Amino acid sequence: MGDFVYTPPEEGLRLVHHDGSIVVADKPAGLLSVPGRGEDRADCLIARLRGVFPGVLLVHRLDLDTSGVMVFALTKAAQVDLGRQFEARTVEKTYVARLAGRLEPDEGRVDLPLIVDWPNRPRQHVNHATGRPAQTDWQVMGRSDGETRVRLTPLTGRSHQLRVHMAETGHPILGDTLYATGQAKAHPRLMLHAESLTFRHPETGQAVTYGVPSPF
């Protein structure tokens, strides 16, 4: 990461929904969720949202290279409520990914504990002795020449979970500069997109789903 140069996309905000309690936005690939270290990494989704919603509050994050749907809070009460839902794992998240090779069978679960790979940060790795439990369900959406399109449902929320779990199946996510190798690495972006979020609305208590179609 030492030679990494942050060049965030210049496209405008893509709002999916907003009301008195929450804002749902579509984060483009290549844009940080929150500011990084240093002035050159100040541009991020929450900073851009702050221009429209000055009191916006963080609830969760997406990796820099992942695109897709994120929910933010507009009140402290909404932030606390949504935070509890994420912590209790009652928020349902689905992702779409393009993987290298032909993943078989049509559905399954990866259950491998993960922990940070300290000498190689920010990489994570599987460690059965000290790793934290991590589970990902996958469902094949389609197969074409040399790749598989899948819908991924993380049951836990570990850092880089989907990327490491797919790499461990032998079918890394295309464009993954950390976990893919060779041709699988050579894509203009990470082929991972947060497609939908389902949670209880902090004001009404009703289950709501917000989604953004995959751009690839």
BAMI-971813 format. One record per residue: residue number from 1; x, y, z of N, C-alpha, C in turn. Coordinates in nm, 4 decimals. Example, Ala and Ser with C-alpha at 12.3 -4.5 7.8 and 13.67 -1.06 7.14 Angstrom:
// BAMI-971813
R   num       n_xx       n_yy       n_zz      ca_xx      ca_yy      ca_zz       c_xx       c_yy       c_zz
R     1     1.3190    -0.5690     0.7800     1.2300    -0.4500     0.7800     1.3200    -0.3300     0.7800
R     2     1.2850    -0.2250     0.7080     1.3670    -0.1060     0.7140     1.2900     0.0030     0.7870
// end
This chain:
// BAMI-971813
R   num       n_xx       n_yy       n_zz      ca_xx      ca_yy      ca_zz       c_xx       c_yy       c_zz
R     1     0.0826    -0.1206     0.0000     0.0000     0.0000     0.0000     0.0862     0.1258     0.0000
R     2     0.2180     0.1097     0.0116     0.3046     0.2252     0.0211     0.3018     0.3112    -0.1039
R     3     0.2836     0.2495    -0.2232     0.2828     0.3260    -0.3469     0.1414     0.3589    -0.3923
R     4     0.0449     0.3388    -0.3064    -0.0946     0.3660    -0.3399    -0.1188     0.5163    -0.3520
R     5    -0.1803     0.5573    -0.4621    -0.2184     0.6977    -0.4817    -0.3708     0.7030    -0.4876
R     6    -0.4291     0.7792    -0.3981    -0.5751     0.7881    -0.3894    -0.6280     0.8839    -0.4954
R     7    -0.7042     0.8309    -0.5896    -0.7654     0.9133    -0.6948    -0.9156     0.8855    -0.6977
R     8    -0.9912     0.9483    -0.6069    -1.1348     0.9210    -0.5981    -1.2100     0.9635    -0.7233
R     9    -1.3153     0.8908    -0.7587    -1.3946     0.9284    -0.8758    -1.4628     1.0634    -0.8535
R    10    -1.4819     1.1386    -0.9612    -1.5359     1.2732    -0.9494    -1.6872     1.2800    -0.9663
R    11    -1.7515     1.1653    -0.9879    -1.8967     1.1655    -1.0100    -1.9731     1.2190    -0.8889
R    12    -2.0929     1.2703    -0.9126    -2.1730     1.3291    -0.8062    -2.2373     1.2252    -0.7152
R    13    -2.3003     1.2746    -0.6104    -2.3694     1.1872    -0.5157    -2.4814     1.1100    -0.5841
R    14    -2.4942     0.9825    -0.5464    -2.6068     0.9034    -0.5943    -2.6894     0.8636    -0.4725
R    15    -2.7958     0.9379    -0.4482    -2.8821     0.9108    -0.3325    -2.9896     0.8106    -0.3714
R    16    -3.0110     0.7118    -0.2851    -3.1120     0.6090    -0.3071    -3.2402     0.6441    -0.2311
R    17    -3.2228     0.6964    -0.1086    -3.3376     0.7309    -0.0234    -3.2887     0.8230     0.0882
R    18    -3.3766     0.9138     0.1306    -3.3486     0.9873     0.2542    -3.4793     1.0327     0.3159
R    19    -3.4806     1.0386     0.4477    -3.5960     1.0867     0.5233    -3.5423     1.1561     0.6483
R    20    -3.6225     1.1696     0.7505    -3.5774     1.2414     0.8688    -3.4752     1.1680     0.9527
R    21    -3.4576     1.0364     0.9295    -3.3703     0.9549     1.0141    -3.2486     0.8973     0.9443
R    22    -3.2625     0.8682     0.8149    -3.1558     0.7962     0.7454    -3.1306     0.8536     0.6060
R    23    -3.0119     0.8261     0.5569    -2.9752     0.8512     0.4172    -2.9173     0.7213     0.3628
R    24    -2.9643     0.6803     0.2456    -2.9090     0.5629     0.1780    -2.8449     0.6118     0.0488
R    25    -2.7191     0.5752     0.0284    -2.6442     0.6230    -0.0883    -2.5738     0.5074    -0.1580
R    26    -2.5403     0.5307    -0.2839    -2.4671     0.4335    -0.3650    -2.3220     0.4795    -0.3722
R    27    -2.2318     0.4060    -0.3050    -2.0898     0.4430    -0.3041    -2.0209     0.3896    -0.4296
R    28    -1.9548     0.4778    -0.5040    -1.8795     0.4285    -0.6193    -1.7516     0.3572    -0.5769
R    29    -1.7065     0.2640    -0.6593    -1.5769     0.2004    -0.6349    -1.4677     0.3064    -0.6416
R    30    -1.3687     0.2956    -0.5532    -1.2568     0.3890    -0.5544    -1.2734     0.5073    -0.4623
R    31    -1.3891     0.5172    -0.3952    -1.4135     0.6265    -0.3009    -1.4150     0.5707    -0.1586
R    32    -1.3402     0.6311    -0.0683    -1.3413     0.5899     0.0714    -1.4785     0.6157     0.1331
R    33    -1.5174     0.5310     0.2285    -1.6408     0.5539     0.3047    -1.6224     0.6696     0.4017
R    34    -1.5069     0.6725     0.4675    -1.4727     0.7753     0.5669    -1.3324     0.8267     0.5351
R    35    -1.2924     0.9411     0.5924    -1.1595     0.9944     0.5599    -1.0472     0.8982     0.5982
R    36    -0.9427     0.8952     0.5151    -0.8226     0.8201     0.5496    -0.7239     0.9111     0.6202
R    37    -0.6033     0.8611     0.6427    -0.5006     0.9415     0.7093    -0.4373     1.0365     0.6086
R    38    -0.4316     1.1631     0.6460    -0.3693     1.2615     0.5586    -0.4713     1.3398     0.4780
R    39    -0.4333     1.4618     0.4423    -0.5231     1.5499     0.3692    -0.5586     1.4955     0.2316
R    40    -0.4680     1.4173     0.1724    -0.4943     1.3634     0.0387    -0.6018     1.2554     0.0396
R    41    -0.6437     1.2128     0.1591    -0.7493     1.1109     0.1679    -0.8725     1.1636     0.2428
R    42    -0.8926     1.2950     0.2342    -1.0066     1.3568     0.3033    -1.1373     1.3376     0.2268
R    43    -1.1281     1.3283     0.0935    -1.2480     1.3105     0.0121    -1.3030     1.1705     0.0346
R    44    -1.4307     1.1613     0.0701    -1.4927     1.0320     0.0995    -1.6439     1.0487     0.0911
R    45    -1.7157     0.9382     0.0983    -1.8608     0.9454     0.0826    -1.9261     1.0269     0.1934
R    46    -1.8851     1.0053     0.3189    -1.9522     1.0783     0.4270    -1.9230     1.2290     0.4179
R    47    -1.8040     1.2665     0.3711    -1.7731     1.4092     0.3539    -1.8594     1.4708     0.2445
R    48    -1.8794     1.3960     0.1366    -1.9647     1.4458     0.0284    -2.1101     1.4564     0.0751
R    49    -2.1552     1.3593     0.1525    -2.2914     1.3641     0.2054    -2.3102     1.4829     0.2992
R    50    -2.2047     1.5156     0.3726    -2.2122     1.6249     0.4699    -2.2441     1.7580     0.4025
R    51    -2.2102     1.7701     0.2751    -2.2425     1.8910     0.2010    -2.3922     1.9106     0.1832
R    52    -2.4675     1.8010     0.1874    -2.6131     1.8060     0.1714    -2.6837     1.7851     0.3047
R    53    -2.6277     1.6940     0.3855    -2.6851     1.6592     0.5166    -2.5775     1.6841     0.6231
R    54    -2.5681     1.8068     0.6745    -2.4572     1.8426     0.7647    -2.4440     1.7536     0.8884
R    55    -2.5545     1.6965     0.9365    -2.5482     1.6159     1.0585    -2.5339     1.4666     1.0351
R    56    -2.4958     1.4255     0.9128    -2.4913     1.2825     0.8803    -2.3923     1.2075     0.9695
R    57    -2.4294     1.0847     1.0079    -2.3495     1.0043     1.1010    -2.3212     0.8664     1.0422
R    58    -2.2010     0.8153     1.0692    -2.1587     0.6857     1.0157    -2.2259     0.5706     1.0888
R    59    -2.2628     0.4665     1.0130    -2.3202     0.3447     1.0711    -2.2314     0.2237     1.0401
R    60    -2.1862     0.2126     0.9151    -2.1017     0.0992     0.8739    -2.0142     0.1473     0.7588
R    61    -1.9293     0.0601     0.7055    -1.8370     0.0978     0.5995    -1.8392    -0.0047     0.4863
R    62    -1.7916     0.0395     0.3710    -1.7583    -0.0506     0.2623    -1.6118    -0.0267     0.2276
R    63    -1.5427    -0.1309     0.1832    -1.4037    -0.1163     0.1390    -1.3948    -0.0124     0.0276
R    64    -1.2799     0.0508     0.0180    -1.2517     0.1485    -0.0868    -1.2920     0.0965    -0.2249
R    65    -1.2539    -0.0271    -0.2554    -1.2704    -0.0808    -0.3907    -1.4080    -0.1406    -0.4169
R    66    -1.4912    -0.1495    -0.3140    -1.6255    -0.2061    -0.3283    -1.7260    -0.0944    -0.3539
R    67    -1.8163    -0.1177    -0.4481    -1.9232    -0.0212    -0.4744    -2.0516    -0.0690    -0.4071
R    68    -2.1508     0.0210    -0.4015    -2.2819    -0.0238    -0.3594    -2.3483     0.0519    -0.2469
R    69    -2.4529    -0.0080    -0.1956    -2.5466     0.0594    -0.1066    -2.4929     0.0701     0.0367
R    70    -2.5054     0.1915     0.0924    -2.4676     0.2173     0.2320    -2.5777     0.2988     0.2984
R    71    -2.5999     0.2734     0.4276    -2.6963     0.3524     0.5036    -2.6215     0.4382     0.6062
R    72    -2.6639     0.5628     0.6190    -2.6105     0.6570     0.7179    -2.7256     0.7083     0.8029
R    73    -2.6943     0.7524     0.9231    -2.7970     0.8058     1.0133    -2.7973     0.9582     1.0096
R    74    -2.9146     1.0147     1.0333    -2.9262     1.1604     1.0422    -2.9522     1.2078     1.1843
R    75    -2.9743     1.1145     1.2765    -2.9909     1.1494     1.4178    -2.9091     1.0521     1.5015
R    76    -2.8718     1.0929     1.6210    -2.7958     1.0054     1.7105    -2.8766     0.8800     1.7439
R    77    -3.0078     0.8969     1.7650    -3.0935     0.7821     1.7981    -3.0940     0.6803     1.6844
R    78    -3.1018     0.7294     1.5608    -3.1000     0.6385     1.4455    -2.9653     0.5677     1.4340
R    79    -2.8553     0.6409     1.4620    -2.7226     0.5797     1.4570    -2.7100     0.4672     1.5596
R    80    -2.7583     0.4912     1.6809    -2.7520     0.3894     1.7861    -2.8361     0.2679     1.7474
R    81    -2.9578     0.2928     1.6983    -3.0486     0.1836     1.6614    -2.9899     0.0986     1.5483
R    82    -2.9420     0.1638     1.4430    -2.8837     0.0894     1.3316    -2.7559     0.0174     1.3729
R    83    -2.6757     0.0827     1.4567    -2.5537     0.0191     1.5056    -2.5834    -0.1101     1.5794
R    84    -2.6885    -0.1082     1.6591    -2.7279    -0.2306     1.7318    -2.7714    -0.3406     1.6353
R    85    -2.8414    -0.3014     1.5302    -2.8855    -0.4018     1.4321    -2.7671    -0.4661     1.3613
R    86    -2.6681    -0.3852     1.3241    -2.5483    -0.4411     1.2609    -2.4738    -0.5318     1.3588
R    87    -2.4646    -0.4876     1.4835    -2.3932    -0.5663     1.5848    -2.4625    -0.6999     1.6107
R    88    -2.5960    -0.6965     1.6096    -2.6737    -0.8192     1.6353    -2.6857    -0.9071     1.5111
R    89    -2.6299    -0.8598     1.3994    -2.6313    -0.9332     1.2716    -2.7730    -0.9555     1.2197
R    90    -2.8626    -0.8635     1.2487    -2.9990    -0.8744     1.1953    -3.0138    -0.7991     1.0636
R    91    -2.9116    -0.7219     1.0257    -2.9132    -0.6548     0.8955    -2.8776    -0.7572     0.7886
R    92    -2.9610    -0.7680     0.6857    -2.9336    -0.8614     0.5757    -2.8625    -0.7866     0.4634
R    93    -2.7460    -0.8383     0.4250    -2.6646    -0.7748     0.3206    -2.6448    -0.8738     0.2067
R    94    -2.6632    -0.8289     0.0842    -2.6294    -0.9139    -0.0302    -2.5345    -0.8389    -0.1223
R    95    -2.4446    -0.9144    -0.1819    -2.3438    -0.8603    -0.2734    -2.3479    -0.9404    -0.4033
R    96    -2.3049    -0.8772    -0.5100    -2.2827    -0.9460    -0.6365    -2.1334    -0.9415    -0.6651
R    97    -2.0794    -1.0537    -0.7123    -1.9366    -1.0583    -0.7446    -1.9140    -1.1420    -0.8693
R    98    -1.8068    -1.1098    -0.9395    -1.7604    -1.1925    -1.0495    -1.6316    -1.2606    -1.0053
R    99    -1.6299    -1.3928    -1.0147    -1.5179    -1.4727    -0.9662    -1.4402    -1.5350    -1.0813
R   100    -1.3124    -1.5578    -1.0574    -1.2294    -1.6285    -1.1548    -1.2661    -1.7771    -1.1550
R   101    -1.2762    -1.8355    -1.2722    -1.2992    -1.9784    -1.2828    -1.4445    -2.0191    -1.2656
R   102    -1.4638    -2.1504    -1.2593    -1.5991    -2.2071    -1.2518    -1.6237    -2.2602    -1.1104
R   103    -1.6993    -2.1851    -1.0320    -1.7305    -2.2249    -0.8950    -1.8424    -2.3291    -0.8958
R   104    -1.8185    -2.4406    -0.8288    -1.9179    -2.5472    -0.8144    -1.9323    -2.5787    -0.6658
R   105    -2.0480    -2.6281    -0.6193    -2.1751    -2.6437    -0.6913    -2.2483    -2.5095    -0.7020
R   106    -2.3808    -2.5116    -0.7162    -2.4562    -2.3893    -0.7395    -2.4745    -2.3045    -0.6143
R   107    -2.4539    -2.3628    -0.4985    -2.4621    -2.2844    -0.3742    -2.3826    -2.3527    -0.2643
R   108    -2.3482    -2.2766    -0.1623    -2.2710    -2.3336    -0.0526    -2.2397    -2.2286     0.0527
R   109    -2.1603    -2.2702     0.1503    -2.1203    -2.1794     0.2577    -1.9715    -2.1954     0.2843
R   110    -1.9027    -2.0825     0.2991    -1.7637    -2.0828     0.3441    -1.7654    -2.0486     0.4924
R   111    -1.7044    -2.1345     0.5733    -1.6999    -2.1144     0.7186    -1.5537    -2.1238     0.7620
R   112    -1.4844    -2.0100     0.7559    -1.3410    -2.0062     0.7871    -1.3118    -1.8836     0.8725
R   113    -1.2461    -1.9016     0.9901    -1.2175    -1.7887     1.0794    -1.1083    -1.6986     1.0229
R   114    -1.1247    -1.5671     1.0432    -1.0334    -1.4697     0.9838    -0.9696    -1.3796     1.0885
R   115    -0.8484    -1.3364     1.0582    -0.7778    -1.2409     1.1445    -0.6813    -1.1626     1.0564
R   116    -0.6434    -1.0426     1.1020    -0.5507    -0.9608     1.0243    -0.4155    -1.0317     1.0125
R   117    -0.3562    -1.0210     0.8928    -0.2241    -1.0772     0.8660    -0.1231    -0.9658     0.8954
R   118    -0.0818    -0.9549     1.0233    -0.0069    -0.8375     1.0703     0.1115    -0.7970     0.9841
R   119     0.1984    -0.8904     0.9434     0.3141    -0.8462     0.8620     0.2721    -0.7926     0.7251
R   120     0.1504    -0.8274     0.6824     0.1061    -0.7909     0.5473    -0.0222    -0.7083     0.5484
R   121    -0.0374    -0.6251     0.6520    -0.1582    -0.5407     0.6587    -0.1749    -0.4583     0.5309
R   122    -0.2989    -0.4344     0.4817    -0.4271    -0.4660     0.5471    -0.4823    -0.6046     0.5156
R   123    -0.3988    -0.6931     0.4611    -0.4476    -0.8282     0.4293    -0.5006    -0.9003     0.5541
R   124    -0.6026    -0.9807     0.5314    -0.6553    -1.0702     0.6337    -0.6222    -1.2127     0.5890
R   125    -0.6266    -1.3078     0.6832    -0.6046    -1.4462     0.6426    -0.6800    -1.5414     0.7346
R   126    -0.6905    -1.6653     0.6886    -0.7580    -1.7692     0.7673    -0.6640    -1.8174     0.8764
R   127    -0.7148    -1.8236     0.9998    -0.6356    -1.8753     1.1106    -0.7290    -1.9503     1.2050
R   128    -0.7150    -2.0827     1.2063    -0.8072    -2.1647     1.2858    -0.7799    -2.1538     1.4356
R   129    -0.6615    -2.1046     1.4725    -0.6277    -2.0934     1.6153    -0.6759    -1.9615     1.6751
R   130    -0.6533    -1.8511     1.6037    -0.6824    -1.7194     1.6621    -0.7831    -1.6370     1.5826
R   131    -0.8281    -1.6873     1.4679    -0.9215    -1.6119     1.3840    -1.0600    -1.5996     1.4470
R   132    -1.1328    -1.4952     1.4068    -1.2701    -1.4760     1.4534    -1.3647    -1.5470     1.3567
R   133    -1.4721    -1.6081     1.4092    -1.5645    -1.6821     1.3222    -1.6146    -1.5958     1.2063
R   134    -1.6223    -1.6555     1.0879    -1.6698    -1.5845     0.9700    -1.7384    -1.6831     0.8757
R   135    -1.8594    -1.6460     0.8340    -1.9355    -1.7317     0.7427    -1.9917    -1.6494     0.6274
R   136    -1.9843    -1.7071     0.5083    -2.0379    -1.6442     0.3874    -2.1159    -1.7485     0.3083
R   137    -2.2412    -1.7162     0.2748    -2.3192    -1.8020     0.1849    -2.3022    -1.7523     0.0422
R   138    -2.2939    -1.8453    -0.0539    -2.2845    -1.8065    -0.1942    -2.3840    -1.8826    -0.2788
R   139    -2.4290    -1.8148    -0.3833    -2.5266    -1.8722    -0.4762    -2.4873    -1.8306    -0.6176
R   140    -2.4699    -1.9281    -0.7044    -2.4292    -1.8991    -0.8419    -2.5455    -1.8356    -0.9181
R   141    -2.5173    -1.7229    -0.9842    -2.6171    -1.6549    -1.0667    -2.5989    -1.6913    -1.2143
R   142    -2.4765    -1.7259    -1.2502    -2.4495    -1.7613    -1.3895    -2.3021    -1.7902    -1.4097
R   143    -2.2718    -1.8620    -1.5178    -2.1330    -1.8934    -1.5519    -2.1089    -1.8582    -1.6979
R   144    -1.9906    -1.8048    -1.7265    -1.9526    -1.7776    -1.8644    -1.8054    -1.8152    -1.8797
R   145    -1.7446    -1.7784    -1.9898    -1.6076    -1.8206    -2.0176    -1.5122    -1.7832    -1.9047
R   146    -1.4711    -1.8830    -1.8297    -1.3666    -1.8628    -1.7302    -1.4068    -1.7849    -1.6075
R   147    -1.5375    -1.7593    -1.5859    -1.5766    -1.6881    -1.4647    -1.7155    -1.7298    -1.4165
R   148    -1.7432    -1.6960    -1.2920    -1.8723    -1.7272    -1.2302    -1.9275    -1.6023    -1.1640
R   149    -2.0539    -1.5751    -1.1883    -2.1220    -1.4621    -1.1237    -2.1995    -1.5169    -1.0047
R   150    -2.1766    -1.4580    -0.8877    -2.2394    -1.5098    -0.7658    -2.3082    -1.3984    -0.6866
R   151    -2.4064    -1.4414    -0.6073    -2.4628    -1.3527    -0.5052    -2.4065    -1.4010    -0.3711
R   152    -2.3496    -1.3086    -0.2951    -2.2858    -1.3419    -0.1676    -2.3642    -1.2812    -0.0528
R   153    -2.3841    -1.3610     0.0510    -2.4536    -1.3141     0.1710    -2.3636    -1.3376     0.2910
R   154    -2.2979    -1.2332     0.3417    -2.2134    -1.2518     0.4605    -2.2990    -1.2661     0.5858
R   155    -2.2720    -1.3684     0.6637    -2.3455    -1.3885     0.7893    -2.2728    -1.3211     0.9049
R   156    -2.1464    -1.2849     0.8813    -2.0669    -1.2083     0.9774    -2.0091    -1.0891     0.9009
R   157    -1.9441    -0.9987     0.9702    -1.8962    -0.8767     0.9051    -1.7481    -0.8514     0.9243
R   158    -1.6672    -0.9516     0.8977    -1.5223    -0.9350     0.9140    -1.4619    -0.8530     0.7988
R   159    -1.3513    -0.7889     0.8284    -1.2815    -0.7110     0.7266    -1.2367    -0.8012     0.6124
R   160    -1.2653    -0.7594     0.4883    -1.2257    -0.8327     0.3672    -1.2855    -0.9735     0.3619
R   161    -1.3899    -0.9985     0.4393    -1.4428    -1.1348     0.4512    -1.4761    -1.1992     0.3163
R   162    -1.5513    -1.1305     0.2328    -1.5931    -1.1901     0.1059    -1.4733    -1.2149     0.0154
R   163    -1.3787    -1.1227     0.0187    -1.2613    -1.1344    -0.0678    -1.1746    -1.2539    -0.0276
R   164    -1.1510    -1.2704     0.1027    -1.0683    -1.3824     0.1489    -1.1422    -1.5151     0.1293
R   165    -1.2700    -1.5178     0.1647    -1.3463    -1.6427     0.1529    -1.3540    -1.6911     0.0085
R   166    -1.3746    -1.6004    -0.0855    -1.3800    -1.6434    -0.2257    -1.2425    -1.6894    -0.2733
R   167    -1.1375    -1.6188    -0.2332    -1.0023    -1.6620    -0.2700    -0.9733    -1.8016    -0.2155
R   168    -1.0251    -1.8297    -0.0955    -1.0019    -1.9607    -0.0334    -1.0741    -2.0738    -0.1078
R   169    -1.1790    -2.0415    -0.1823    -1.2464    -2.1445    -0.2626    -1.1661    -2.1766    -0.3888
R   170    -1.0617    -2.0945    -0.4142    -0.9852    -2.1095    -0.5375    -1.0409    -2.0242    -0.6496
R   171    -1.1409    -1.9415    -0.6173    -1.2051    -1.8564    -0.7180    -1.2108    -1.7129    -0.6664
R   172    -1.0966    -1.6424    -0.6676    -1.0934    -1.5060    -0.6148    -1.1830    -1.4118    -0.6943
R   173    -1.2211    -1.3019    -0.6306    -1.2990    -1.1996    -0.6989    -1.2104    -1.1316    -0.8026
R   174    -1.2612    -1.1178    -0.9228    -1.1847    -1.0541    -1.0301    -1.1494    -0.9107    -0.9925
R   175    -1.0281    -0.8716    -1.0249    -0.9828    -0.7362    -0.9952    -0.9365    -0.7154    -0.8524
R   176    -0.9254    -0.8232    -0.7749    -0.8832    -0.8107    -0.6349    -0.7308    -0.8038    -0.6283
R   177    -0.6792    -0.6844    -0.6003    -0.5339    -0.6641    -0.6017    -0.4647    -0.7253    -0.4802
R   178    -0.5410    -0.7601    -0.3767    -0.4807    -0.8183    -0.2571    -0.4814    -0.9707    -0.2585
R   179    -0.5873    -1.0309    -0.3114    -0.6050    -1.1758    -0.2947    -0.6082    -1.2549    -0.4260
R   180    -0.6182    -1.1868    -0.5388    -0.6149    -1.2574    -0.6674    -0.4733    -1.2531    -0.7239
R   181    -0.4471    -1.3417    -0.8183    -0.3157    -1.3446    -0.8832    -0.3340    -1.3532    -1.0344
R   182    -0.2272    -1.3235    -1.1075    -0.2280    -1.3399    -1.2527    -0.3384    -1.2629    -1.3224
R   183    -0.4019    -1.3303    -1.4180    -0.5057    -1.2674    -1.4999    -0.6256    -1.2213    -1.4176
R   184    -0.6568    -1.2941    -1.3109    -0.7723    -1.2586    -1.2283    -0.7577    -1.1200    -1.1672
R   185    -0.6324    -1.0765    -1.1521    -0.6036    -0.9466    -1.0915    -0.6232    -0.8324    -1.1911
R   186    -0.6131    -0.8650    -1.3202    -0.6065    -0.7629    -1.4244    -0.7442    -0.7149    -1.4683
R   187    -0.8103    -0.6412    -1.3821    -0.9394    -0.5812    -1.4153    -0.9374    -0.4354    -1.3709
R   188    -1.0183    -0.3504    -1.4356    -1.0144    -0.2076    -1.4017    -1.0648    -0.1759    -1.2607
R   189    -1.1370    -0.2700    -1.1992    -1.1872    -0.2473    -1.0636    -1.2122    -0.3825    -0.9972
R   190    -1.2314    -0.3791    -0.8661    -1.2730    -0.4986    -0.7926    -1.4171    -0.5295    -0.8294
R   191    -1.4427    -0.6504    -0.8752    -1.5775    -0.6889    -0.9192    -1.6616    -0.7365    -0.8003
R   192    -1.6839    -0.6429    -0.7082    -1.7640    -0.6707    -0.5884    -1.8542    -0.5504    -0.5632
R   193    -1.9851    -0.5776    -0.5509    -2.0831    -0.4695    -0.5380    -2.1853    -0.5046    -0.4301
R   194    -2.2055    -0.4120    -0.3366    -2.3074    -0.4292    -0.2321    -2.4441    -0.3999    -0.2937
R   195    -2.5206    -0.5038    -0.3150    -2.6440    -0.4939    -0.3938    -2.7638    -0.4484    -0.3112
R   196    -2.7779    -0.4976    -0.1883    -2.8958    -0.4604    -0.1089    -2.8691    -0.4661     0.0406
R   197    -2.9485    -0.3873     0.1134    -2.9476    -0.3861     0.2594    -3.0925    -0.3954     0.3076
R   198    -3.1167    -0.4852     0.4017    -3.2490    -0.4948     0.4642    -3.2312    -0.4777     0.6147
R   199    -3.3095    -0.3859     0.6730    -3.2990    -0.3580     0.8167    -3.4310    -0.3003     0.8653
R   200    -3.4439    -0.2866     0.9946    -3.5618    -0.2218     1.0521    -3.5400    -0.0714     1.0511
R   201    -3.6357     0.0006     0.9956    -3.6219     0.1463     0.9938    -3.6209     0.1970     1.1376
R   202    -3.5216     0.2787     1.1743    -3.5073     0.3189     1.3150    -3.6255     0.3998     1.3696
R   203    -3.7041     0.4594     1.2804    -3.8175     0.5390     1.3276    -3.9467     0.4574     1.3329
R   204    -3.9712     0.3765     1.2303    -4.0984     0.3034     1.2219    -4.0899     0.1602     1.2732
R   205    -3.9678     0.1038     1.2768    -3.9533    -0.0357     1.3167    -3.9896    -0.1340     1.2068
R   206    -4.0313    -0.0822     1.0916    -4.0698    -0.1688     0.9802    -3.9459    -0.2146     0.9031
R   207    -3.9520    -0.3376     0.8511    -3.8419    -0.3867     0.7684    -3.8427    -0.3139     0.6348
R   208    -3.7273    -0.2617     0.5955    -3.7120    -0.1927     0.4674    -3.5931    -0.2504     0.3939
R   209    -3.6010    -0.2492     0.2612    -3.4901    -0.2950     0.1777    -3.4567    -0.1869     0.0778
R   210    -3.3281    -0.1555     0.0657    -3.2805    -0.0602    -0.0337    -3.1731    -0.1285    -0.1158
R   211    -3.1811    -0.1115    -0.2474    -3.0863    -0.1794    -0.3336    -3.0356    -0.0916    -0.4463
R   212    -2.9220    -0.1312    -0.4997    -2.8594    -0.0645    -0.6145    -2.8122    -0.1735    -0.7098
R   213    -2.8616    -0.1743    -0.8346    -2.8190    -0.2772    -0.9292    -2.6682    -0.2748    -0.9515
R   214    -2.6131    -0.3914    -0.9794    -2.4692    -0.3998    -1.0040    -2.4320    -0.3266    -1.1326
R   215    -2.3227    -0.2486    -1.1294    -2.2782    -0.1767    -1.2497    -2.1969    -0.2645    -1.3451
R   216    -2.1758    -0.3909    -1.3079    -2.0986    -0.4793    -1.3968    -2.1699    -0.6116    -1.4187
// end
